[in-house]
Amino acid sequence: MTGPKAFAAAILLSLLAAAVPAKAQTPLVEGIQIGLSTDNVSITAGFSGADLTIFGSLENPDPLVARQGRYDVIVVLEGPPRSVVVRRKDRVLGVWVNLDSETFENVPMSYSVATTRPLQDITEPNSYKQLSLGASNLYMQPADAGDSPATISEFTAALRERKAATGLYSENVGGVQFLSQNLFRATVRLAPNVPVGTHKARAFLFKSGVFIKESSAQLEIRKSGFEQSIFRVAHNYSFLYGVFAISLAMLTGWLGRLIFRKD
């Protein structure tokens, strides 16, 4: 019996020895991390827009895949969500008036995208829809879900067009550049009318067109100087600010009448 037992033990030890290196050779899963040089940006009345640089790195990248350029990164800077009212004007008796409107909830006030390549060259359109990635794939939630789908679709398209026209929704193809096999730099645009509040930077990693992982960081954009004082008063004491604004307008009109009146 010693022979068969020894033979079985030798086979078992061989299997264990083969299993250990196989486990050790299991490829690590790739990941992505991003970092901001600052966690807050102050803007003044003379702010005319700026480029924000975001640095990031890949974790456990495959050297062969990296050399072949099959890693893609998409970086998004998403503004604070707020309610937005979209109105449609029509001419009535020669006068343009607001006839219809649609309210959308939790709309990102700004949405800047930077990519390594054109979006259509990175992955399939369905992947973007699943990730809600890209301005055209953001879900605009109507306040009144009972409206007709055609009406909601029309106002949604108008909202996206308006945001793009004002520079709040933008896309920078080639704005993400690899500095090495695992380090990259992304440049996203801050529009002159960028909203204040907490913005969220998100980085999406793709490998050969397949989504791998996402990382995020936060950025605070605030007004500074005299503009910040006005902004704070307008939000914290809205009633008094409104009374002051109306009073100032009336006083200005009265003084103008006195100065420019004809005797």
C-alpha positions as CSV (number, residue, x, y, z in Angstrom):
1,M,0.0,0.0,0.0
2,T,3.0,2.2,0.5
3,G,3.6,2.5,-3.3
4,P,0.1,3.7,-4.3
5,K,-0.1,6.1,-1.3
6,A,3.3,7.6,-2.2
7,F,2.3,7.9,-5.8
8,A,-1.0,9.7,-4.9
9,A,0.8,12.0,-2.5
10,A,3.3,12.9,-5.3
11,I,0.5,13.7,-7.7
12,L,-1.2,15.9,-5.1
13,L,2.0,17.8,-4.4
14,S,2.5,18.3,-8.1
15,L,-1.0,19.7,-8.5
16,L,-0.5,22.1,-5.6
17,A,2.8,23.2,-6.9
18,A,1.2,23.9,-10.3
19,A,-1.7,25.8,-8.8
20,V,0.4,28.2,-6.8
21,P,2.2,29.8,-9.7
22,A,-1.0,29.8,-11.8
23,K,-2.7,31.8,-9.1
24,A,0.3,34.1,-8.8
25,Q,0.2,34.8,-12.5
26,T,-3.4,35.9,-12.5
27,P,-3.4,39.3,-14.3
28,L,-4.3,42.3,-12.1
29,V,-7.4,44.3,-13.0
30,E,-6.7,47.7,-14.4
31,G,-7.9,50.8,-12.6
32,I,-7.8,54.6,-12.9
33,Q,-7.2,57.5,-10.5
34,I,-7.4,61.3,-11.0
35,G,-6.1,64.2,-9.0
36,L,-6.7,68.0,-9.1
37,S,-4.0,70.5,-8.4
38,T,-6.6,72.4,-6.4
39,D,-9.9,71.6,-4.9
40,N,-11.4,75.1,-5.4
41,V,-11.3,77.8,-8.1
42,S,-12.2,81.5,-7.4
43,I,-13.5,83.6,-10.2
44,T,-14.1,87.4,-10.5
45,A,-16.3,89.6,-12.6
46,G,-13.6,89.8,-15.3
47,F,-13.4,86.0,-15.6
48,S,-13.4,85.1,-19.4
49,G,-13.1,81.4,-19.2
50,A,-10.1,79.1,-18.5
51,D,-8.7,75.6,-19.1
52,L,-8.6,73.3,-16.1
53,T,-5.9,70.6,-16.1
54,I,-6.6,67.2,-14.5
55,F,-3.9,64.6,-14.0
56,G,-4.4,60.9,-13.7
57,S,-2.8,57.5,-13.8
58,L,-3.7,54.0,-14.8
59,E,-3.3,51.2,-12.2
60,N,-1.8,47.9,-13.3
61,P,-1.8,48.7,-17.1
62,D,-0.9,46.0,-19.5
63,P,2.3,47.2,-21.2
64,L,1.4,45.5,-24.5
65,V,-2.1,47.2,-24.6
66,A,-0.5,50.5,-23.7
67,R,2.1,50.3,-26.4
68,Q,-0.7,49.5,-29.0
69,G,-2.7,52.5,-27.8
70,R,-5.7,50.5,-26.9
71,Y,-6.4,52.3,-23.6
72,D,-8.8,55.3,-23.9
73,V,-9.7,57.8,-21.2
74,I,-12.7,60.1,-21.1
75,V,-12.7,62.9,-18.5
76,V,-15.9,64.8,-17.6
77,L,-16.3,67.9,-15.4
78,E,-20.0,68.0,-14.5
79,G,-21.5,71.1,-12.9
80,P,-24.0,71.2,-10.0
81,P,-27.5,69.9,-10.8
82,R,-30.4,72.4,-10.7
83,S,-33.9,72.8,-12.1
84,V,-34.1,74.5,-15.5
85,V,-37.2,75.9,-17.3
86,V,-37.1,75.8,-21.1
87,R,-39.6,78.1,-22.9
88,R,-40.7,78.2,-26.5
89,K,-41.5,81.6,-28.1
90,D,-43.9,82.0,-30.9
91,R,-45.1,85.1,-32.8
92,V,-48.6,86.2,-31.9
93,L,-50.0,89.3,-33.6
94,G,-46.5,90.3,-34.5
95,V,-45.2,90.0,-31.0
96,W,-42.9,87.2,-29.7
97,V,-44.4,85.7,-26.5
98,N,-43.7,82.6,-24.4
99,L,-46.4,80.0,-25.1
100,D,-45.1,76.7,-23.9
101,S,-42.5,75.6,-21.3
102,E,-41.0,72.5,-19.9
103,T,-39.3,72.2,-16.5
104,F,-36.4,69.7,-16.1
105,E,-35.0,68.6,-12.7
106,N,-31.4,67.9,-11.7
107,V,-29.9,69.2,-14.9
108,P,-26.1,69.6,-14.8
109,M,-25.5,73.3,-15.3
110,S,-22.3,72.7,-17.1
111,Y,-20.8,69.6,-18.8
112,S,-17.2,69.6,-20.2
113,V,-15.8,66.5,-21.9
114,A,-12.2,65.7,-22.8
115,T,-11.3,62.5,-24.7
116,T,-8.2,60.7,-26.1
117,R,-10.0,60.2,-29.5
118,P,-13.4,61.1,-31.0
119,L,-16.2,59.4,-29.1
120,Q,-17.3,57.3,-32.0
121,D,-13.8,55.7,-32.2
122,I,-13.6,54.7,-28.5
123,T,-16.7,52.5,-27.9
124,E,-20.2,51.7,-29.1
125,P,-23.1,54.2,-28.6
126,N,-24.9,51.8,-26.3
127,S,-22.0,51.9,-23.9
128,Y,-22.3,55.7,-23.6
129,K,-26.0,55.4,-23.0
130,Q,-25.5,52.8,-20.2
131,L,-22.9,55.1,-18.6
132,S,-24.9,58.3,-19.2
133,L,-21.7,59.6,-20.7
134,G,-21.7,62.5,-23.1
135,A,-24.0,65.5,-23.3
136,S,-26.3,63.7,-25.8
137,N,-26.7,60.8,-23.3
138,L,-27.5,62.8,-20.2
139,Y,-31.0,62.0,-18.9
140,M,-33.1,65.2,-18.6
141,Q,-35.7,64.4,-16.0
142,P,-39.0,66.3,-16.8
143,A,-40.9,67.6,-13.8
144,D,-44.1,66.6,-15.4
145,A,-43.7,63.0,-16.6
146,G,-47.3,63.2,-18.0
147,D,-46.3,65.3,-21.0
148,S,-46.2,63.7,-24.4
149,P,-42.8,62.0,-25.3
150,A,-42.7,64.2,-28.4
151,T,-42.9,67.4,-26.4
152,I,-40.3,66.2,-23.9
153,S,-38.0,65.2,-26.7
154,E,-38.4,68.6,-28.4
155,F,-37.6,70.6,-25.2
156,T,-34.8,68.3,-24.3
157,A,-33.1,68.9,-27.6
158,A,-33.6,72.6,-27.2
159,L,-32.0,72.5,-23.8
160,R,-28.9,70.7,-25.0
161,E,-28.6,73.1,-28.0
162,R,-28.9,76.1,-25.7
163,K,-26.2,74.8,-23.3
164,A,-23.9,74.1,-26.2
165,A,-24.4,77.5,-27.7
166,T,-23.5,79.2,-24.4
167,G,-20.4,77.1,-24.0
168,L,-21.6,75.3,-20.9
169,Y,-21.7,72.0,-22.7
170,S,-18.5,71.4,-24.6
171,E,-16.3,68.6,-26.0
172,N,-12.5,68.6,-26.4
173,V,-11.4,65.8,-28.7
174,G,-7.7,65.0,-28.0
175,G,-8.0,66.9,-24.6
176,V,-6.7,63.7,-22.9
177,Q,-3.0,63.0,-23.6
178,F,-0.9,60.1,-22.2
179,L,2.4,61.3,-20.8
180,S,3.6,57.7,-20.4
181,Q,2.2,54.3,-20.3
182,N,0.2,55.0,-17.1
183,L,0.2,58.8,-16.7
184,F,-2.2,61.1,-18.5
185,R,-3.2,64.7,-18.5
186,A,-6.7,66.1,-19.3
187,T,-7.8,69.6,-20.2
188,V,-11.4,70.6,-19.8
189,R,-12.9,74.0,-20.5
190,L,-14.4,76.3,-17.9
191,A,-16.9,78.6,-19.7
192,P,-17.0,82.4,-18.8
193,N,-20.4,81.8,-17.3
194,V,-19.5,78.6,-15.5
195,P,-21.8,78.2,-12.5
196,V,-20.6,78.4,-8.9
197,G,-21.0,75.4,-6.7
198,T,-19.6,71.9,-6.4
199,H,-18.4,70.3,-9.7
200,K,-17.6,66.6,-10.1
201,A,-14.6,65.5,-12.2
202,R,-15.0,61.9,-13.5
203,A,-12.6,59.8,-15.5
204,F,-13.7,56.7,-17.5
205,L,-11.2,54.1,-18.6
206,F,-11.8,51.9,-21.7
207,K,-9.7,49.0,-22.9
208,S,-10.1,48.0,-26.5
209,G,-13.6,49.7,-26.5
210,V,-14.7,48.0,-23.2
211,F,-15.4,50.0,-20.1
212,I,-13.1,49.1,-17.2
213,K,-13.4,51.5,-14.3
214,E,-14.3,55.0,-13.2
215,S,-12.7,57.4,-10.8
216,S,-14.0,60.8,-9.5
217,A,-12.9,63.9,-7.6
218,Q,-14.7,67.2,-6.5
219,L,-14.0,70.8,-7.4
220,E,-15.5,73.8,-5.8
221,I,-16.0,76.9,-8.0
222,R,-16.8,80.1,-6.1
223,K,-16.9,83.9,-6.7
224,S,-14.4,86.1,-5.0
225,G,-14.0,89.7,-4.0
226,F,-16.9,92.2,-4.2
227,E,-18.8,89.8,-6.5
228,Q,-18.8,87.1,-3.8
229,S,-20.3,89.6,-1.3
230,I,-23.1,90.5,-3.7
231,F,-23.7,86.8,-4.5
232,R,-23.9,85.9,-0.8
233,V,-26.2,88.8,0.1
234,A,-28.5,88.0,-2.9
235,H,-28.9,84.3,-1.8
236,N,-29.0,84.8,2.0
237,Y,-31.1,87.9,2.1
238,S,-33.1,87.6,-1.2
239,F,-36.0,89.8,0.0
240,L,-33.9,92.7,1.2
241,Y,-31.7,92.4,-1.9
242,G,-34.7,92.6,-4.1
243,V,-36.0,95.7,-2.3
244,F,-32.6,97.3,-2.5
245,A,-32.3,96.6,-6.2
246,I,-35.8,98.1,-7.0
247,S,-35.1,101.1,-4.8
248,L,-31.7,101.7,-6.6
249,A,-33.4,101.4,-10.0
250,M,-36.1,104.0,-9.0
251,L,-33.5,106.3,-7.6
252,T,-31.3,106.0,-10.7
253,G,-34.3,106.8,-12.9
254,W,-35.3,109.8,-10.8
255,L,-31.8,111.2,-10.9
256,G,-31.6,110.7,-14.6
257,R,-34.8,112.6,-15.1
258,L,-33.4,115.5,-13.0
259,I,-30.1,115.6,-14.9
260,F,-31.5,115.2,-18.4
261,R,-34.8,117.1,-18.2
262,K,-35.4,120.0,-20.5
263,D,-36.6,123.2,-18.9
